[in-house]
Amino acid sequence: MYVPSTVQVTFYVSVPANVAFEASTVNGDVEVEDLASDVGVTSVNGDIEISTTGFAGATTVNGSIAAAMGQYDIEDGLSFTTVNGSISLDLPDDVDADLDAS
């Protein structure tokens, strides 16, 4: 009798400073740590964690988002979206912005 096994794959990617990073996954978490560039992450079924000195944005359907960033684009705003999960943001101390949440 064949019993399928669970497979887990982990990618480690080094990104040079000031090189934008985009990542996406369908079933899995995305963790971006200690980047010095802008980050965009999309997931369908997974949590997202971002830590960067640059700008960040993230979208997931079934998962939570935790993001810490050092810069922000006040003209275009920030965008973090989840359907089933929480959002936690750590923004620079000098942020002067309005928050729209629903």
C-alpha positions in Angstrom: 0.0 0.0 0.0 1.4 3.4 -1.0 1.2 6.1 1.6 2.1 9.6 0.3 4.6 11.4 2.5 4.6 15.1 3.4 7.4 17.0 1.7 8.8 20.3 3.0 11.2 22.4 0.9 13.1 25.4 2.3 14.8 27.9 0.1 17.5 30.2 1.5 18.1 33.2 -0.8 20.7 35.9 -0.2 19.7 39.3 -1.5 22.2 42.1 -1.9 21.4 45.5 -0.4 19.1 47.7 -2.4 17.9 44.9 -4.7 14.1 44.5 -4.5 12.8 41.1 -3.5 9.5 39.6 -4.6 8.3 36.2 -3.3 5.1 34.2 -3.7 3.8 30.8 -2.6 0.5 28.9 -2.8 0.9 26.6 0.2 3.5 27.6 2.6 4.9 30.3 4.8 7.3 33.1 3.7 9.9 34.4 6.0 12.1 37.4 4.9 14.7 38.3 7.5 17.2 41.2 7.8 16.9 42.6 4.2 18.2 46.0 3.2 15.8 46.5 0.3 12.1 46.7 -0.7 10.0 43.5 -0.3 6.8 42.3 -1.8 5.3 39.0 -0.7 2.2 37.1 -1.7 0.8 33.8 -0.3 -2.4 31.9 -0.5 -2.2 29.5 2.4 0.7 30.6 4.6 1.9 33.1 7.2 4.2 36.0 6.1 7.0 37.4 8.2 9.1 40.4 6.9 12.0 42.3 8.4 13.6 44.9 6.2 15.2 48.3 6.3 13.3 49.2 3.2 9.6 49.3 2.1 7.3 46.3 2.4 3.9 45.0 1.3 2.2 41.7 1.7 -1.0 39.8 0.8 -2.2 36.4 2.0 -5.6 34.7 2.1 -5.2 32.1 4.9 -2.5 33.4 7.1 -1.2 36.2 9.3 1.3 38.9 8.4 4.0 40.3 10.7 6.1 43.0 9.1 8.9 45.4 10.4 10.2 48.0 8.0 12.5 51.0 8.1 11.1 53.0 5.2 7.6 53.7 3.9 6.2 55.3 0.8 3.7 57.8 2.2 2.5 58.9 -1.3 1.5 55.4 -2.4 0.6 54.2 1.0 1.2 50.7 2.5 -0.8 47.7 1.6 -1.1 44.6 3.8 -4.1 42.3 3.2 -5.3 39.1 4.7 -8.7 37.3 4.7 -8.2 34.9 7.6 -5.4 36.1 9.8 -4.0 39.0 11.8 -1.7 41.8 10.7 1.1 43.2 12.9 3.2 46.1 11.7 6.3 47.6 13.2 6.8 51.0 11.5 9.5 53.7 11.8 9.1 56.1 14.7 8.6 59.1 12.5 5.6 57.8 10.6 2.8 60.3 10.4 -0.1 58.6 8.7 -3.8 57.7 8.7 -4.9 54.1 9.1 -7.7 52.6 7.1 -8.6 49.1 8.1 -11.6 46.9 7.5 
